[in-house]
């Protein structure tokens, strides 16, 4: 099994601000689900897709607002995307902004790939979601929030008259499309094969008042360095990848992982400590992430999931799952089914 797709930790600031606007204590909400908000300012901190999707789905359920994701975009700030956000805000045109976004998207999220195309009259952004398996899906609300945040940045840059020529969503059409029209304009398409935003090329190429090419260049170099580091080999990522493969086989043990990584158990233990972690922590992290993946697979019973994750009984798994998420596996699955 592949290592988890991830989102940069600073994305939590937008998520928390949105929850707070509904008079919901975002810190308590995150704490109950085992998410440490204090790490949102750490540029090295990344959140697995399974965890982040669960947060968005839970928030939409608790607020009872299908437009939760779309409304979240208004809370975007220059630091929402860490250094990438600063680079976007420093862009000298909307075109420069979307080029930067597409080039360095993986700094924000490895969940999707973006392609940019141009015609004589349009600039076209196309988004393709990356999913390693059918068990992990990006939350519809998270996708809404990302697109909404990007459009809010464009509007803050150039003015509210920035409206896409058309916007395509892969999601089903919501009952109320007014919140979508308020951000993306009237030309909306739903149930499409890919996510696509079309912008007027002439408007996108106009220079933005206050654009700062020197700052844009400097921050873009920071972003490029971060992306290179993200792609570089990492001991913790390697350990997690092996654990993802071993948990369902019942072999998620230090000596087995060490053998797979061609080091001694003692060396692996020492290197993990040098990285600020330990093997037990990585076991717990990957167990939690796999639990969120497996619970979305309707064909797996709660007992089977517990067995796959090495728990001696369904009740032990249920206790651990409630510690991780604040809900029992049955409650969590019922809530997911109600919103999909």
N, C-alpha and C positions, 0 to 999 in steps of 0.2 A: 504494500500500500504506500502511496506517495505521501511525502510530508504535507502538512496542511497549507492551503492557500491562506494568505494573511493580509491584514490591513494595518496601517501605521497607527500607533497608540493615540496620537493626537486627535484622531477622528472622534474619540470619546468626548472631546470638549463640545463639539457640535451636538452630539447625541444627548449629553447631559443637559445642555442649555435648552434643548427642545423639550425634554421631560420636565424640567423646572418650569417651563412656561405653562404647563398644564397643572401646576401646583402639586407635582409629584416629586418627592425627595429623590433626586437622581443618585446621590451618593449611597443612600440606603438601598435603592433598587439594585445598584451595581454590586454592593457589598453582599446582598442576599444571594447573588448569583456567582459569587466567587471572583469578581473582577475588581482589581485594585485601581481606583481612579487616580491615585497619586502618581502613577507611572505614566500618565498621559503626556507629561512634559519630557519624558525620556525618549530621544529620537531613535534609540536602539530597540525600544519596546514595540512589539508587534502582536496583534490579536488574531488568533485563528479564525478563519471564515465561519466554522461551525459555531463558535462562541458569539461572534458578532451578529450572525444571522438570527440566532436565538434571542439576542437582546432586542433587535429591531422588531421581531415578531411579537415578543412579549409586550413591548412598549405600545405597539399598535393595538394589541388586545386590551391592555389595561386602560388606555385612553379612549378606547372605542372610537378611534378616528382613522378611517381608511386613508385619509390624506396626511397622516403623521409624517411620512417620509418627505412628501412635497413641501410641507410647511417647515421642515427642518432646515431647508436650504437657506432660509433667511438669517440663520444664526452663524453663517460662515464668516470667518475672520482670516486675516493673513496667516495666522499660525495653525489654522485647522488642518492644513496639509504639511505642517512643519516647514522645512526650508523650501519645499516645492511651492507652498502658498506664497512665500515672499517673492519667489521668481515670477509667479503668475501675476501678482499685484504690481510688479515692476515692469511688466511688458509694455511695449510701445504701441501695440495695436492688438485688436481682438485676434487677428490672424497669428501674431506672435504668441499670444496667450494659448491658443488651442494647439499650436505646434509644440509648445513646451509641455502642455498637458499630455498630448499623445506620446511624446518622446519619453517622458519620465513617469508615466502613469503607474508603473510598478513600484515606484517609491511610495505612493499612496496605497496601492492595492495590487496584489498579484492575481486577483480574482478575474481580471479581464484584460484583453488586448484591445488597443485602439489603432485604427488606421485612418489616415487623412488623405483625402482626394480633392482635386480642384477641377472645376470646369471654368468656362469663360465667365460665368455669372455666380457660381456657388462654391462654397467650401463645405465639404461633406465629412463629418466625423462618423465613423462606424465602429461600434463596440461589439466584440465577441466575448462571451463569458467563458472562462476556463473552469471546468469542473472535472476533477479526477475520476469521479464516479457519480452515479445517480443518487448516492446517499448524501451528498453535500450540494446544497443549492444556495445561491446568494438570495437573501431576502428581497422580496419585491419592494419593500419599504426602503431598504438600503440603496437599491438602484435608483428609486425615485429621489432619495435624498442627495445622492451623488450628482445626478443630472441637474437637480434644482440648485445645488450649491454652485455648480459650474456656471449656470445661467445667472445666478445672483452676482457672481464675481464679474461677469461680463457687463451686467447692468450697472454695477457700482463703478466700473471703469468708464463706461461710455454713456450711460444714461438708460432710462427705462424703455427708450424706443428700440433697444436691441431685442428683437423678437425673431426666432428662427423662421425660415421659410416653411419648414415642416419638421416635426419630431415624431419618430417612430419608436414604439415600445414593444417589447416581447410580451409584456403582461396583458392579461385580459382587461377589457375596458371597465373602469370603475363605474359605479352607479352615478356618481356625481363627478363630472369632469371639469367643473368650474375652477377648482384649485389648480388644475393642470393648465387650463387656458390662461389663467392669470399670470403664469410664469412663461409658458411656451407659446402662447398665442393660439389661434383657433385651428391651425392645421395640424391635428393630432391623428395618429394612426396607432391602433392597438392590435395585439395578437400578430405582430410582425415577426419574421424570421430572425431579425437582428435589431439592435438598438442603433438608431441613426438620427443625427442632428444636422440639418442643412441650414447654412448661414449665407446671407447675401455677401458676395465677395467684395464688392465696392465698399460696403459699410465696414466689413471686417478688416480691410486694409488701411482704413483711415487712421492717422496717428492719434493716439490718446493723449489729451492734455495731462501733463504730470507724469508721463512715462519716463522711466529712468534707465537708460540703456546700460550705464555703468553698473548700477545695482543689479539689473537683470543678469548681466554677464557674470558678475561675482557670485550671485546666489545660484545661478544655473550650474556653475562649476562645483559648488557644494553639493547640489542635487546629483550631479553626475558621479561625484566621488561616493556618495551614499549608495547610489544604485550599483556601482561596481562592488562595493563592500557587501551589499545584499546578495549579489550573485556569487561572491567568493565562498569557498568551502568553509563550513562552520562545524565544529565538533558537536555542539548542541543540536544543530539541524541533522547531522549524521546520526546521532544517538536516537533522536526522535523518529527518523525515518525507519531505522531498524526496529525500534519498539513498535511502531505502527504495524510492521509486518509480523512481529513475534507475538503480540498479545493474543490474537485469535488462535495461535498455535499452542499457547500455554508455555512459551519459552522466554518470556520477558524477564530474563535474569541477567545479572551483571556479567557473569562469565560467558554467557552465550553472546551478548551484545559485544563484549570485548573481542571475542573470537571473530565475529563478523567484521569488526573494524581493524583486525590484525594488530591488536595491542594486548598487553596483559591486563587482567582485571585491576591490578594495583595501579598501573599507569593510567587506565581510564578513570579510575576513582580520583587520582591526583589531578588529572587534566580538567575534569569537571569542576573540582574545587577551585582550581585556578581561574576557571571561567565564571566563578561566582554561583555555581550550582552544585547539585549532587545527584546521584543516580536515583534515589528515592523520589526526589522532586520531579525528575523527568518521567519516571513511571507514573506518578500521579497526574502530571500534565497530559501525557498521551492517553492515559485511561479516560480522563475527563473528556478530551476531544473526541475520542472514539465513541464514547457513550452518546455524545450529542449527534454523531453521525448515525450510529446504529438505531437510535430511538426513532429516527425518521424513516426507517425501513419497516414498513407495516408487516412484512412477512416474518419478522423476528419477534418472538415473544420476549417478555421482560426476563423470564428465566433464562432463555437462550442468550440474551445480551449479557447478563451477569456471568454466565458460563464462559462466553467468549473473552470477557475481560478479567477472568481469573478469580471471580468471587466464589466463595464456597456455598453461598445460598442466594436466592432472590432477595431475601430480606436484607442481607448485607449490602447487596448492590443498591437496593432502594434507599438505604440510609446514606450511602455515599453519594448517590445521585441528588438526594435532597440537600445534602451539604454543599454540593457544587452549584445547584441551580435554584434552591429554595422551593422546589416542587418535587413531588414524587414522580417516578417514571410514568405512571398512569395519568397523572394530572398533566404532565408536560405533553405527552402524546395526544391526549384529548384536546388540549389547547391548539396544538399544531394542526390537527385534523379539522378543527373548527374554522381555521383561517386559511385553508388551502383547498 
